[in-house]
Amino acid sequence: MLDGIWAIFLAFICFLVPMAVPLFAQRWRTLIVILVLAAVFFGWLTLEMPSPGTIPAGIGAFLGGLMLFGFAAGAIAKFVQLLGRR
């Protein structure tokens, strides 16, 4: 029972933290830097996942996908926010 609650909590954190990262950007330049760094990170995560014993293998496909989806949602929200700013 406790393991299931712990897993749901960690999945929730793996979604919310990457979503919050692009939301802290205040300008277009900062958002572009964050997007480039995220592309490098998620590319590394994708390429290293099949190798056993590495950090991405420990994260796993499910949590990595949650992180990517959360980041994409935050990046889209910040893009729309910056686009609508006067």
C-alpha positions in Angstrom: 0.0 0.0 0.0 2.7 2.5 1.0 4.8 1.6 -2.1 1.9 2.5 -4.4 1.4 5.8 -2.7 5.1 6.5 -2.9 5.0 5.7 -6.7 2.1 8.0 -7.3 3.8 10.8 -5.4 7.0 10.4 -7.4 5.1 10.3 -10.7 3.4 13.5 -9.7 6.7 15.2 -8.9 8.3 13.9 -12.1 5.4 15.6 -14.0 5.2 18.9 -12.1 8.9 19.8 -11.7 9.7 19.7 -15.4 6.5 21.6 -16.1 7.5 24.4 -13.7 11.0 24.8 -15.3 9.9 26.7 -18.5 7.3 28.7 -16.6 10.1 30.5 -14.7 11.4 32.1 -18.0 10.7 35.8 -18.2 11.9 36.6 -21.7 12.0 34.9 -25.1 15.8 34.4 -24.8 15.6 32.6 -21.5 12.9 30.3 -22.9 15.0 29.5 -25.9 18.0 28.6 -23.7 15.7 26.4 -21.5 14.3 24.7 -24.6 17.8 24.0 -26.0 19.0 22.6 -22.6 15.9 20.4 -22.4 16.4 19.1 -25.9 19.9 18.1 -25.0 18.7 16.5 -21.7 15.8 14.5 -23.3 18.0 13.5 -26.2 20.6 12.1 -23.7 17.8 10.4 -21.8 16.5 8.7 -24.9 19.9 7.6 -26.1 21.1 6.2 -22.8 17.9 4.5 -21.7 18.7 1.1 -23.2 22.1 0.9 -21.4 21.6 -1.0 -18.1 23.1 0.6 -15.0 22.9 4.2 -16.2 20.9 7.0 -14.7 18.3 7.1 -17.6 17.8 3.3 -17.2 17.0 3.9 -13.6 14.5 6.6 -14.4 12.8 4.4 -16.9 10.6 5.0 -19.9 7.4 5.8 -17.9 8.9 8.5 -15.7 11.0 9.9 -18.6 7.8 10.2 -20.6 6.1 11.9 -17.7 9.0 14.3 -17.5 8.9 15.0 -21.2 5.1 15.5 -21.3 5.3 17.8 -18.3 8.0 19.9 -19.8 6.2 20.1 -23.1 3.0 21.3 -21.4 5.0 24.0 -19.5 6.8 25.1 -22.6 3.6 25.5 -24.6 2.0 27.4 -21.7 5.0 29.8 -21.5 5.1 30.2 -25.2 1.4 31.3 -25.2 2.0 33.5 -22.2 4.9 35.3 -23.9 3.1 35.5 -27.2 0.1 37.2 -25.6 2.2 39.7 -23.6 2.2 43.3 -24.8 
